[in-house]
Amino acid sequence: AQSVTQPDIHITVSEGASLELRCNYSYGATPYLFWYVQSPGQGLQLLLKYFSGDTLVQGIKGFEAEFKRSQSSFNLRKPSVHWSDAAEYFCAVGHTNAGKSTFGEGTTLTVKP
Amino acid sequence: EAQVTQNPRYLITVTGKKLTVTCSQNMNHEYMSWYRQDPGLGLRQIYYSMNVEVTDKGDVPEGYKVSRKEKRNFPLILESPSPNQTSLYFCASRGTSGSSFLGSYNEQFFGPGTRLTVL
């Protein structure tokens, strides 16, 4: 069965530092991969997505993610974190049944001044 | 403004009392879905609908019903709520681009959430 794992429940970084959030997936075919962000008390917003082609994808708010098939990973990165990036981040996989979506457990990001 | 709306935003109820959470989108999207969010479990899909009168189960459909009589609305029904259905619920919608399969993976737009407590 398909699954998504985010190994880090909570990450704290200093403002201006770099960030990497980990995502591992288990899926039998070519995955469709997504990263969403949820600010406190809000719904989810799409940061970026990977379908095929270039394994390094750029998203909004300065985020990028790299798809590594050999490692079954789709890690999210940002070179310099801003205080407004504090939120919960979810990795998700889309299925060949386009109706289904599987989300990871989420990673909460805290940004220290 | 393009949006997904949910009502109510907050609801406290008692075990066994039927309730409906409404979801409406104004973007003419074909696809709509319901998720529940629980600490440490992320979002889990309850039901989804690819179009009017077409619904299917997600990963955690037990105890829930949905209907899709109109394109814009996708209500979530709890016939006999139980305390284990206390959760934060999100509705989402997504448009599709032509006949491309990948068009089915356009961005999902999420509602603001409904926090449900079942006593």
Chai-1 contact restraints between the chains, C-beta under 6 A:
chainA,res_idxA,chainB,res_idxB,connection_type,confidence,min_distance_angstrom,max_distance_angstrom,comment,restraint_id
A,Y32,B,Y105,contact,1.0,0.0,6.0,A-B,restraint_1
A,G43,B,F110,contact,1.0,0.0,6.0,A-B,restraint_2
A,G43,B,G111,contact,1.0,0.0,6.0,A-B,restraint_3
A,G43,B,P112,contact,1.0,0.0,6.0,A-B,restraint_4
A,G43,B,G113,contact,1.0,0.0,6.0,A-B,restraint_5
A,L44,B,F110,contact,1.0,0.0,6.0,A-B,restraint_6
A,L46,B,E107,contact,1.0,0.0,6.0,A-B,restraint_7
A,F51,B,L102,contact,1.0,0.0,6.0,A-B,restraint_8
A,F90,B,G42,contact,1.0,0.0,6.0,A-B,restraint_9
A,G94,B,Y105,contact,1.0,0.0,6.0,A-B,restraint_10
A,A98,B,S104,contact,1.0,0.0,6.0,A-B,restraint_11
A,G99,B,Y48,contact,1.0,0.0,6.0,A-B,restraint_12
A,G99,B,M50,contact,1.0,0.0,6.0,A-B,restraint_13
A,G99,B,D56,contact,1.0,0.0,6.0,A-B,restraint_14
A,S101,B,Q45,contact,1.0,0.0,6.0,A-B,restraint_15
A,F103,B,G42,contact,1.0,0.0,6.0,A-B,restraint_16
A,F103,B,L43,contact,1.0,0.0,6.0,A-B,restraint_17
A,G104,B,G42,contact,1.0,0.0,6.0,A-B,restraint_18
A,E105,B,G40,contact,1.0,0.0,6.0,A-B,restraint_19
A,E105,B,G42,contact,1.0,0.0,6.0,A-B,restraint_20
A,G106,B,G42,contact,1.0,0.0,6.0,A-B,restraint_21
